[in-house]
Amino acid sequence: MGERCSWAKTELSKAYHDAEWCVPLHDDQKLFELLILEGMQAGLTWELVLKRREAMREAFDGFDPVKIVAYDEARLKELKANPKLIRNRLKLAALPVNAKAFMKVQDEYGSFDEYIWQFVEGRQIINHWQDVTEMPAEDELSRWISKDLKKRGFKFVGPTICYSFMQGAGLVDDHVVDCPWHSNNKAD
């Protein structure tokens, strides 16, 4: 076996790669957090999101959709003034919109987990990339998920964001084949 995937260069990204990336995620609270964080990343680096994740957890009430859905203009203005956050006005305005859409999915499916994992029939897709340059920015599945999420009212859920979400939530295992964290390299 080789080294971890080459994109994980800093201590923060190595820790994320080793413990979270491509690990199947089934907890609705964590899935909501990841969906928000992936939307926050649009146009930025994942490293920046990781650096600000704890501040966002604190500022966004632990990514509790029940609390976030009630955010009003005053609360969004307060968040925009917080220098520890990603302060894009449109991304912040999407918080209560996405919380509302998330809770509607939970009501319809019983959980967001049930909804999102249906796209892969409940089983992780294991890719066999030789190099990180082979990984797509989006694919047919991420376009399908994006289209469905948008239809349900979600914002900042384009196909590229959805592909990153699929990796972060473990719907796909995109570790390169030589990476010790690739599914084929893990001991049972």
N, C-alpha and C positions, 0 to 999 in steps of 0.2 A: 504494500500500500504506500501511497505517496503522501504528499502534504495536503493540508486542507485547501479548499477552493481559493484560488488566487485573489479573489475580490476582498477577502477578509485579511486586511493588512494591519489595522490598528488593534489595540487591546480591546476596545469597545466592540469593534466589528467581529473580532475573533470570538469573543464571548457570545455574541448574538449568533454567529454561525454555528458554534459548537453546541449551544443549549436550546436554541429556538428555531432557527431557520430550517424549514422542511420537516419539522416535527409535527405530526398530526395534532391539530388543536380542535378540541370539542367543547370548550367552555364558552358560553355565550358572551360573558363579560369580556373575556380576552379576545374573542372574535370581533366584538364591537370596537375595542381599543385598537386592534390591528387595522381594521377597516378605516378608522379615523386617522391613524398614523400614516397609512399608505396614501390617503388623500392629502395629508399635510406635506408629504414628500414631493408631490408633483412639482417639477421644476427645480427641486433641491436635491441634496444627497441624503442617502439613508443614514450616513454618519451624523449629519446635523440633526436628523430626527432622533436618533439614539441619544445624542447629547442632551436633547431637550425633552426626552420622554418623561423623566421623573417630574419635571416642572409642569408638563402637560397633564400628567396624572393628578397632580395636586390641584392645578387650576381648573381642570375639567371634572371635578368631583369624582375622581377615580374611574372616569369613563362610564359613569352610571347613566344609561339612556333615560331613565325615569327623571333624573335631575336635569340632564342636559336638554330634554325636550321643552323644559320650562324657561330656558334662557331667553331673555327679552333683549331689546336694543341696548338698554343700560348695561346689562351683563356683558354683552358682546363688545361694547365700547370699553368696558373695564378690561376685558381680556386683550383687546387690541393695544392697550396701553402697557401691558406687561412685557418687559424686555426679555424675559426668560422663555417666551413662547415664540412659535412661528406665528407672525402677526398679520398674515394676509387676510384682508377684510372678507373676501369671498369664501375662503376656507373656513374662517370662523363663523360666518353666516350659515354655512352648511351644517354646522354641528347640530342645532335643534332639528333641522330638516332631516338629517340622517338618523337622528335618534327616533323621530316619529316613524320614519319608514322602517327602521329596524324593529321597533315594537310591533308594527303592523305585521311584519313577517313572522315574528314570534307568535302573535295571536293566530295567524293562519296555519303555521306549521307546527306549533307547539314549542319550537325553539329555532333560533337562527342556524344552529348546528345542523338540524334536520334539513333545513332549506339548502344550505350551501353545499353540504356533502352529497346531496342528491345529484349534483352535476357530475360527480365522479362515481356514482352508484355506491357511495360509502367506502370506496377503496382508493388509497393513494396511488397516483400514477407515478411510476418509477422510470425516470428518463435515464439515458445512458450516454451523457455528454462526455467527450474526451477532454474538452477544454471549455472554460466559461464563455469563450467567444461563440460557441455553438448555441448557447441558450437564447431563445427568442425573447424579444421585448414584449411580445403578445402572441397569441395563437388563436385558433378557432374557438377553443373552450373559453378563453378569457374574453373574447368578443361576445360570445353567447351569454356569459355571466354578466358582463357589462350591460348588454342590451336589456337583460331581465331586471337588473338592479335599477337602471335608469327608468324603466317602465314603472317600477314600484316607487319612484320618487327620490331615489338616492342621488346625491351630487358627488362630484369628484370620484367617479367610478368608471373611468375610461378603460379600454382594453389593456393598456400598459399597467395602470394602477391595479387592475384586477389580476394580471399575471403575477405581479409582485405580491399581491395578497395571497394568491394560490400557493406561492412559495412559502411565504411567512406562516400560513395556516397549515402547511403540510399537505395540501391537496395534491401537490406534486413534490417529488424528491428530485431536485435539480443539482444535488451535489455531483461533481464530476466523478467518474467511475473510480479514479485512483484516490479520491478523498476518503479518509477513514470513516467519515460520517455517511457515506453513500450506503443505502439500504443493503446492498449486496455484500458490504464489507463489515456489517455489524454481526457480532456474535449473538446467537439465540439465547 
